[in-house]
Each structure stands twice: as C-alpha cells, then as structure tokens.
Amino acid sequence: MSSDSLVWYILRRILQAVPVILMIVLLNFTLLHLAPGDPAMVYIGEAGGASEETLQAVRKEFGLDKTLSEQLFIYGKKLLTGDFGFSYFQGKPVLELILEKIWATALLVLTAMFIAVTIGVVTGVMVAQRPASTASAFITVFSLL
C-alpha cells in the first residue's frame, strides 16, 4: 500500500467516524432527557426540597429553562471545547474524574483482551488440529454462545 493511498484511507475513516460520533452525542443527550424526573428537582431534593422560585433559579443556572435544541447546541459546543461538566456529587470536573480512572480502565481492558486472545488462539489451534472431535464441537458451540 503506497503512502498516498494510506493517507486517503485514514482520511476516509476519519470522515466516516464523524457521523457516528454525532449520533452518539445525540443519543446520549436524548437518553439524558428521557430519564424520568426533573434534574432540578433531584438536585434540590438532596437539600430537602425548595420553593418554585428556587427550582426556577436552579433550572436557569443549569440551562434547563432553554429549548431542547438550544440545550443540544450548548451541550455539543461544550463537548467540542473539552468541557464535560462538573460532578456536583464528587465536587470535581468530570474530565478530571475520567482522567483519574483512565489508567485503571486501560489496564482492565488490556488484561481482558490479552486473556481473550490467549484463550481464543489456544482453543482455535485445538479445533484446527482435531476438527471432527467432540472437544472441537464443544469449543465451537461454547465460543458461539
């Protein structure tokens, strides 16, 4: 593969990822808004309840008084700038919380992938050596399940 075709391949893959990422953002936004309950009421409820004026103030502070399209635009703009919000439960920015756990997550994923590949290769070799055996049939059915 020439370097020219490799560049076009990478560019094409990046362009294909854009609509996928946009759909994930839209789905995430939609699911957050389909969740039952009023986020302002949940936030205030932890403090023991509040008046309607306080609820309106909280909705205004979090932008929940805006239309859904305005909220989606603000949400997308913040994501593009790397602002993932603030966790009021943890008292930290969400990006900071993600970065704290990224190495543990990567270790877990890489360990799981190593185990899966190792088991897959070993069982694949066993099936390839004796394709008509009972063990081969069991491994094939087990791997499909």
PyMOL commands that place a pseudoatom at each C-alpha (Angstrom):
pseudoatom trace, name=CA, resn=MET, resi=1, chain=A, elem=C, hetatm=0, pos=[0.000, 0.000, 0.000]
pseudoatom trace, name=CA, resn=SER, resi=2, chain=A, elem=C, hetatm=0, pos=[1.504, 3.321, -1.013]
pseudoatom trace, name=CA, resn=SER, resi=3, chain=A, elem=C, hetatm=0, pos=[1.692, 6.235, 1.398]
pseudoatom trace, name=CA, resn=ASP, resi=4, chain=A, elem=C, hetatm=0, pos=[-0.768, 8.177, -0.790]
pseudoatom trace, name=CA, resn=SER, resi=5, chain=A, elem=C, hetatm=0, pos=[-3.458, 5.507, -0.545]
pseudoatom trace, name=CA, resn=LEU, resi=6, chain=A, elem=C, hetatm=0, pos=[-2.783, 5.129, 3.180]
pseudoatom trace, name=CA, resn=VAL, resi=7, chain=A, elem=C, hetatm=0, pos=[-3.436, 8.852, 3.689]
pseudoatom trace, name=CA, resn=TRP, resi=8, chain=A, elem=C, hetatm=0, pos=[-6.722, 8.606, 1.764]
pseudoatom trace, name=CA, resn=TYR, resi=9, chain=A, elem=C, hetatm=0, pos=[-7.706, 5.523, 3.749]
pseudoatom trace, name=CA, resn=ILE, resi=10, chain=A, elem=C, hetatm=0, pos=[-7.076, 7.287, 7.072]
pseudoatom trace, name=CA, resn=LEU, resi=11, chain=A, elem=C, hetatm=0, pos=[-8.895, 10.419, 5.895]
pseudoatom trace, name=CA, resn=ARG, resi=12, chain=A, elem=C, hetatm=0, pos=[-11.873, 8.342, 4.733]
pseudoatom trace, name=CA, resn=ARG, resi=13, chain=A, elem=C, hetatm=0, pos=[-12.027, 6.525, 8.088]
pseudoatom trace, name=CA, resn=ILE, resi=14, chain=A, elem=C, hetatm=0, pos=[-11.951, 9.822, 9.984]
pseudoatom trace, name=CA, resn=LEU, resi=15, chain=A, elem=C, hetatm=0, pos=[-14.756, 11.195, 7.825]
pseudoatom trace, name=CA, resn=GLN, resi=16, chain=A, elem=C, hetatm=0, pos=[-16.787, 8.032, 8.447]
pseudoatom trace, name=CA, resn=ALA, resi=17, chain=A, elem=C, hetatm=0, pos=[-16.309, 8.459, 12.208]
pseudoatom trace, name=CA, resn=VAL, resi=18, chain=A, elem=C, hetatm=0, pos=[-17.807, 11.962, 12.260]
pseudoatom trace, name=CA, resn=PRO, resi=19, chain=A, elem=C, hetatm=0, pos=[-21.470, 10.906, 11.761]
pseudoatom trace, name=CA, resn=VAL, resi=20, chain=A, elem=C, hetatm=0, pos=[-21.012, 8.059, 14.246]
pseudoatom trace, name=CA, resn=ILE, resi=21, chain=A, elem=C, hetatm=0, pos=[-19.713, 10.451, 16.906]
pseudoatom trace, name=CA, resn=LEU, resi=22, chain=A, elem=C, hetatm=0, pos=[-22.539, 12.901, 16.180]
pseudoatom trace, name=CA, resn=MET, resi=23, chain=A, elem=C, hetatm=0, pos=[-25.105, 10.122, 16.580]
pseudoatom trace, name=CA, resn=ILE, resi=24, chain=A, elem=C, hetatm=0, pos=[-23.536, 9.046, 19.883]
pseudoatom trace, name=CA, resn=VAL, resi=25, chain=A, elem=C, hetatm=0, pos=[-23.684, 12.624, 21.184]
pseudoatom trace, name=CA, resn=LEU, resi=26, chain=A, elem=C, hetatm=0, pos=[-27.314, 12.945, 20.053]
pseudoatom trace, name=CA, resn=LEU, resi=27, chain=A, elem=C, hetatm=0, pos=[-28.241, 9.590, 21.594]
pseudoatom trace, name=CA, resn=ASN, resi=28, chain=A, elem=C, hetatm=0, pos=[-26.513, 10.469, 24.870]
pseudoatom trace, name=CA, resn=PHE, resi=29, chain=A, elem=C, hetatm=0, pos=[-28.279, 13.841, 25.017]
pseudoatom trace, name=CA, resn=THR, resi=30, chain=A, elem=C, hetatm=0, pos=[-31.634, 12.235, 24.228]
pseudoatom trace, name=CA, resn=LEU, resi=31, chain=A, elem=C, hetatm=0, pos=[-31.253, 9.495, 26.827]
pseudoatom trace, name=CA, resn=LEU, resi=32, chain=A, elem=C, hetatm=0, pos=[-30.345, 12.052, 29.488]
pseudoatom trace, name=CA, resn=HIS, resi=33, chain=A, elem=C, hetatm=0, pos=[-33.514, 13.988, 28.712]
pseudoatom trace, name=CA, resn=LEU, resi=34, chain=A, elem=C, hetatm=0, pos=[-35.718, 10.885, 28.555]
pseudoatom trace, name=CA, resn=ALA, resi=35, chain=A, elem=C, hetatm=0, pos=[-34.729, 9.845, 32.063]
pseudoatom trace, name=CA, resn=PRO, resi=36, chain=A, elem=C, hetatm=0, pos=[-37.653, 10.185, 34.460]
pseudoatom trace, name=CA, resn=GLY, resi=37, chain=A, elem=C, hetatm=0, pos=[-37.792, 13.114, 36.836]
pseudoatom trace, name=CA, resn=ASP, resi=38, chain=A, elem=C, hetatm=0, pos=[-36.741, 16.722, 36.794]
pseudoatom trace, name=CA, resn=PRO, resi=39, chain=A, elem=C, hetatm=0, pos=[-32.978, 17.216, 37.232]
pseudoatom trace, name=CA, resn=ALA, resi=40, chain=A, elem=C, hetatm=0, pos=[-33.564, 20.462, 39.129]
pseudoatom trace, name=CA, resn=MET, resi=41, chain=A, elem=C, hetatm=0, pos=[-35.952, 18.679, 41.492]
pseudoatom trace, name=CA, resn=VAL, resi=42, chain=A, elem=C, hetatm=0, pos=[-33.413, 15.893, 42.050]
pseudoatom trace, name=CA, resn=TYR, resi=43, chain=A, elem=C, hetatm=0, pos=[-30.660, 18.434, 42.737]
pseudoatom trace, name=CA, resn=ILE, resi=44, chain=A, elem=C, hetatm=0, pos=[-32.849, 20.433, 45.116]
pseudoatom trace, name=CA, resn=GLY, resi=45, chain=A, elem=C, hetatm=0, pos=[-34.342, 17.282, 46.640]
pseudoatom trace, name=CA, resn=GLU, resi=46, chain=A, elem=C, hetatm=0, pos=[-30.964, 16.383, 48.097]
pseudoatom trace, name=CA, resn=ALA, resi=47, chain=A, elem=C, hetatm=0, pos=[-31.085, 19.642, 50.026]
pseudoatom trace, name=CA, resn=GLY, resi=48, chain=A, elem=C, hetatm=0, pos=[-34.525, 18.841, 51.469]
pseudoatom trace, name=CA, resn=GLY, resi=49, chain=A, elem=C, hetatm=0, pos=[-36.847, 20.437, 48.894]
pseudoatom trace, name=CA, resn=ALA, resi=50, chain=A, elem=C, hetatm=0, pos=[-37.379, 24.046, 47.888]
pseudoatom trace, name=CA, resn=SER, resi=51, chain=A, elem=C, hetatm=0, pos=[-39.851, 26.607, 46.622]
pseudoatom trace, name=CA, resn=GLU, resi=52, chain=A, elem=C, hetatm=0, pos=[-40.852, 27.072, 42.983]
pseudoatom trace, name=CA, resn=GLU, resi=53, chain=A, elem=C, hetatm=0, pos=[-38.646, 30.177, 42.770]
pseudoatom trace, name=CA, resn=THR, resi=54, chain=A, elem=C, hetatm=0, pos=[-35.626, 28.143, 43.854]
pseudoatom trace, name=CA, resn=LEU, resi=55, chain=A, elem=C, hetatm=0, pos=[-36.461, 25.459, 41.284]
pseudoatom trace, name=CA, resn=GLN, resi=56, chain=A, elem=C, hetatm=0, pos=[-36.671, 28.099, 38.545]
pseudoatom trace, name=CA, resn=ALA, resi=57, chain=A, elem=C, hetatm=0, pos=[-33.321, 29.552, 39.648]
pseudoatom trace, name=CA, resn=VAL, resi=58, chain=A, elem=C, hetatm=0, pos=[-31.689, 26.105, 39.506]
pseudoatom trace, name=CA, resn=ARG, resi=59, chain=A, elem=C, hetatm=0, pos=[-33.210, 25.432, 36.064]
pseudoatom trace, name=CA, resn=LYS, resi=60, chain=A, elem=C, hetatm=0, pos=[-31.834, 28.768, 34.849]
pseudoatom trace, name=CA, resn=GLU, resi=61, chain=A, elem=C, hetatm=0, pos=[-28.392, 28.064, 36.349]
pseudoatom trace, name=CA, resn=PHE, resi=62, chain=A, elem=C, hetatm=0, pos=[-28.154, 24.690, 34.580]
pseudoatom trace, name=CA, resn=GLY, resi=63, chain=A, elem=C, hetatm=0, pos=[-29.756, 25.930, 31.343]
pseudoatom trace, name=CA, resn=LEU, resi=64, chain=A, elem=C, hetatm=0, pos=[-32.793, 23.684, 31.763]
pseudoatom trace, name=CA, resn=ASP, resi=65, chain=A, elem=C, hetatm=0, pos=[-35.096, 26.644, 31.022]
pseudoatom trace, name=CA, resn=LYS, resi=66, chain=A, elem=C, hetatm=0, pos=[-33.906, 26.723, 27.388]
pseudoatom trace, name=CA, resn=THR, resi=67, chain=A, elem=C, hetatm=0, pos=[-35.429, 24.767, 24.498]
pseudoatom trace, name=CA, resn=LEU, resi=68, chain=A, elem=C, hetatm=0, pos=[-34.100, 21.286, 23.756]
pseudoatom trace, name=CA, resn=SER, resi=69, chain=A, elem=C, hetatm=0, pos=[-32.408, 22.486, 20.560]
pseudoatom trace, name=CA, resn=GLU, resi=70, chain=A, elem=C, hetatm=0, pos=[-30.602, 25.256, 22.480]
pseudoatom trace, name=CA, resn=GLN, resi=71, chain=A, elem=C, hetatm=0, pos=[-29.572, 22.766, 25.159]
pseudoatom trace, name=CA, resn=LEU, resi=72, chain=A, elem=C, hetatm=0, pos=[-28.269, 20.368, 22.486]
pseudoatom trace, name=CA, resn=PHE, resi=73, chain=A, elem=C, hetatm=0, pos=[-26.261, 23.153, 20.826]
pseudoatom trace, name=CA, resn=ILE, resi=74, chain=A, elem=C, hetatm=0, pos=[-24.729, 24.193, 24.174]
pseudoatom trace, name=CA, resn=TYR, resi=75, chain=A, elem=C, hetatm=0, pos=[-24.020, 20.532, 25.026]
pseudoatom trace, name=CA, resn=GLY, resi=76, chain=A, elem=C, hetatm=0, pos=[-22.258, 19.948, 21.688]
pseudoatom trace, name=CA, resn=LYS, resi=77, chain=A, elem=C, hetatm=0, pos=[-20.271, 23.184, 21.959]
pseudoatom trace, name=CA, resn=LYS, resi=78, chain=A, elem=C, hetatm=0, pos=[-19.068, 22.260, 25.447]
pseudoatom trace, name=CA, resn=LEU, resi=79, chain=A, elem=C, hetatm=0, pos=[-18.056, 18.774, 24.300]
pseudoatom trace, name=CA, resn=LEU, resi=80, chain=A, elem=C, hetatm=0, pos=[-16.060, 20.240, 21.411]
pseudoatom trace, name=CA, resn=THR, resi=81, chain=A, elem=C, hetatm=0, pos=[-14.164, 22.501, 23.808]
pseudoatom trace, name=CA, resn=GLY, resi=82, chain=A, elem=C, hetatm=0, pos=[-13.433, 19.635, 26.217]
pseudoatom trace, name=CA, resn=ASP, resi=83, chain=A, elem=C, hetatm=0, pos=[-15.855, 20.829, 28.892]
pseudoatom trace, name=CA, resn=PHE, resi=84, chain=A, elem=C, hetatm=0, pos=[-17.554, 17.662, 30.139]
pseudoatom trace, name=CA, resn=GLY, resi=85, chain=A, elem=C, hetatm=0, pos=[-19.242, 19.459, 33.000]
pseudoatom trace, name=CA, resn=PHE, resi=86, chain=A, elem=C, hetatm=0, pos=[-18.944, 19.355, 36.744]
pseudoatom trace, name=CA, resn=SER, resi=87, chain=A, elem=C, hetatm=0, pos=[-19.864, 16.493, 39.059]
pseudoatom trace, name=CA, resn=TYR, resi=88, chain=A, elem=C, hetatm=0, pos=[-21.708, 18.017, 41.979]
pseudoatom trace, name=CA, resn=PHE, resi=89, chain=A, elem=C, hetatm=0, pos=[-21.712, 14.629, 43.680]
pseudoatom trace, name=CA, resn=GLN, resi=90, chain=A, elem=C, hetatm=0, pos=[-17.895, 14.305, 43.557]
pseudoatom trace, name=CA, resn=GLY, resi=91, chain=A, elem=C, hetatm=0, pos=[-17.184, 18.039, 43.656]
pseudoatom trace, name=CA, resn=LYS, resi=92, chain=A, elem=C, hetatm=0, pos=[-14.791, 17.870, 40.682]
pseudoatom trace, name=CA, resn=PRO, resi=93, chain=A, elem=C, hetatm=0, pos=[-14.833, 18.467, 36.927]
pseudoatom trace, name=CA, resn=VAL, resi=94, chain=A, elem=C, hetatm=0, pos=[-15.937, 15.345, 35.028]
pseudoatom trace, name=CA, resn=LEU, resi=95, chain=A, elem=C, hetatm=0, pos=[-12.812, 15.386, 32.842]
pseudoatom trace, name=CA, resn=GLU, resi=96, chain=A, elem=C, hetatm=0, pos=[-10.663, 15.202, 35.972]
pseudoatom trace, name=CA, resn=LEU, resi=97, chain=A, elem=C, hetatm=0, pos=[-12.684, 12.202, 37.192]
pseudoatom trace, name=CA, resn=ILE, resi=98, chain=A, elem=C, hetatm=0, pos=[-12.270, 10.478, 33.817]
pseudoatom trace, name=CA, resn=LEU, resi=99, chain=A, elem=C, hetatm=0, pos=[-8.518, 11.093, 33.768]
pseudoatom trace, name=CA, resn=GLU, resi=100, chain=A, elem=C, hetatm=0, pos=[-8.188, 9.702, 37.308]
pseudoatom trace, name=CA, resn=LYS, resi=101, chain=A, elem=C, hetatm=0, pos=[-9.670, 6.374, 36.192]
pseudoatom trace, name=CA, resn=ILE, resi=102, chain=A, elem=C, hetatm=0, pos=[-8.270, 6.103, 32.662]
pseudoatom trace, name=CA, resn=TRP, resi=103, chain=A, elem=C, hetatm=0, pos=[-5.173, 4.061, 33.598]
pseudoatom trace, name=CA, resn=ALA, resi=104, chain=A, elem=C, hetatm=0, pos=[-7.130, 1.551, 35.675]
pseudoatom trace, name=CA, resn=THR, resi=105, chain=A, elem=C, hetatm=0, pos=[-9.642, 1.225, 32.825]
pseudoatom trace, name=CA, resn=ALA, resi=106, chain=A, elem=C, hetatm=0, pos=[-6.880, 0.751, 30.250]
pseudoatom trace, name=CA, resn=LEU, resi=107, chain=A, elem=C, hetatm=0, pos=[-5.238, -1.916, 32.427]
pseudoatom trace, name=CA, resn=LEU, resi=108, chain=A, elem=C, hetatm=0, pos=[-8.552, -3.732, 32.792]
pseudoatom trace, name=CA, resn=VAL, resi=109, chain=A, elem=C, hetatm=0, pos=[-9.271, -3.591, 29.043]
pseudoatom trace, name=CA, resn=LEU, resi=110, chain=A, elem=C, hetatm=0, pos=[-5.775, -4.701, 28.031]
pseudoatom trace, name=CA, resn=THR, resi=111, chain=A, elem=C, hetatm=0, pos=[-5.798, -7.561, 30.549]
pseudoatom trace, name=CA, resn=ALA, resi=112, chain=A, elem=C, hetatm=0, pos=[-9.195, -8.739, 29.305]
pseudoatom trace, name=CA, resn=MET, resi=113, chain=A, elem=C, hetatm=0, pos=[-8.039, -8.524, 25.683]
pseudoatom trace, name=CA, resn=PHE, resi=114, chain=A, elem=C, hetatm=0, pos=[-4.859, -10.476, 26.483]
pseudoatom trace, name=CA, resn=ILE, resi=115, chain=A, elem=C, hetatm=0, pos=[-6.845, -13.228, 28.200]
pseudoatom trace, name=CA, resn=ALA, resi=116, chain=A, elem=C, hetatm=0, pos=[-9.432, -13.352, 25.396]
pseudoatom trace, name=CA, resn=VAL, resi=117, chain=A, elem=C, hetatm=0, pos=[-6.788, -13.524, 22.652]
pseudoatom trace, name=CA, resn=THR, resi=118, chain=A, elem=C, hetatm=0, pos=[-4.772, -16.159, 24.524]
pseudoatom trace, name=CA, resn=ILE, resi=119, chain=A, elem=C, hetatm=0, pos=[-7.798, -18.384, 25.133]
pseudoatom trace, name=CA, resn=GLY, resi=120, chain=A, elem=C, hetatm=0, pos=[-9.023, -17.775, 21.569]
pseudoatom trace, name=CA, resn=VAL, resi=121, chain=A, elem=C, hetatm=0, pos=[-5.723, -18.757, 19.977]
pseudoatom trace, name=CA, resn=VAL, resi=122, chain=A, elem=C, hetatm=0, pos=[-5.250, -21.846, 22.165]
pseudoatom trace, name=CA, resn=THR, resi=123, chain=A, elem=C, hetatm=0, pos=[-8.789, -23.117, 21.573]
pseudoatom trace, name=CA, resn=GLY, resi=124, chain=A, elem=C, hetatm=0, pos=[-8.542, -22.216, 17.865]
pseudoatom trace, name=CA, resn=VAL, resi=125, chain=A, elem=C, hetatm=0, pos=[-5.400, -24.324, 17.498]
pseudoatom trace, name=CA, resn=MET, resi=126, chain=A, elem=C, hetatm=0, pos=[-7.103, -27.198, 19.337]
pseudoatom trace, name=CA, resn=VAL, resi=127, chain=A, elem=C, hetatm=0, pos=[-10.091, -27.066, 16.973]
pseudoatom trace, name=CA, resn=ALA, resi=128, chain=A, elem=C, hetatm=0, pos=[-7.827, -26.829, 13.918]
pseudoatom trace, name=CA, resn=GLN, resi=129, chain=A, elem=C, hetatm=0, pos=[-5.805, -29.903, 14.972]
pseudoatom trace, name=CA, resn=ARG, resi=130, chain=A, elem=C, hetatm=0, pos=[-8.836, -32.160, 15.521]
pseudoatom trace, name=CA, resn=PRO, resi=131, chain=A, elem=C, hetatm=0, pos=[-11.829, -30.624, 13.705]
pseudoatom trace, name=CA, resn=ALA, resi=132, chain=A, elem=C, hetatm=0, pos=[-14.041, -33.725, 13.985]
pseudoatom trace, name=CA, resn=SER, resi=133, chain=A, elem=C, hetatm=0, pos=[-13.542, -34.378, 17.717]
pseudoatom trace, name=CA, resn=THR, resi=134, chain=A, elem=C, hetatm=0, pos=[-16.093, -33.930, 20.492]
pseudoatom trace, name=CA, resn=ALA, resi=135, chain=A, elem=C, hetatm=0, pos=[-13.845, -31.346, 22.149]
pseudoatom trace, name=CA, resn=SER, resi=136, chain=A, elem=C, hetatm=0, pos=[-13.780, -29.371, 18.903]
pseudoatom trace, name=CA, resn=ALA, resi=137, chain=A, elem=C, hetatm=0, pos=[-17.576, -29.399, 18.710]
pseudoatom trace, name=CA, resn=PHE, resi=138, chain=A, elem=C, hetatm=0, pos=[-17.832, -28.292, 22.359]
pseudoatom trace, name=CA, resn=ILE, resi=139, chain=A, elem=C, hetatm=0, pos=[-15.318, -25.469, 21.864]
pseudoatom trace, name=CA, resn=THR, resi=140, chain=A, elem=C, hetatm=0, pos=[-17.110, -24.300, 18.716]
pseudoatom trace, name=CA, resn=VAL, resi=141, chain=A, elem=C, hetatm=0, pos=[-20.526, -24.270, 20.396]
pseudoatom trace, name=CA, resn=PHE, resi=142, chain=A, elem=C, hetatm=0, pos=[-19.128, -22.653, 23.563]
pseudoatom trace, name=CA, resn=SER, resi=143, chain=A, elem=C, hetatm=0, pos=[-17.398, -19.903, 21.577]
pseudoatom trace, name=CA, resn=LEU, resi=144, chain=A, elem=C, hetatm=0, pos=[-20.600, -19.192, 19.667]
pseudoatom trace, name=CA, resn=LEU, resi=145, chain=A, elem=C, hetatm=0, pos=[-22.521, -18.905, 22.901]
for i in range(1, 145): cmd.bond("trace and resi %d" % i, "trace and resi %d" % (i + 1))
show_as sticks, trace
zoom trace
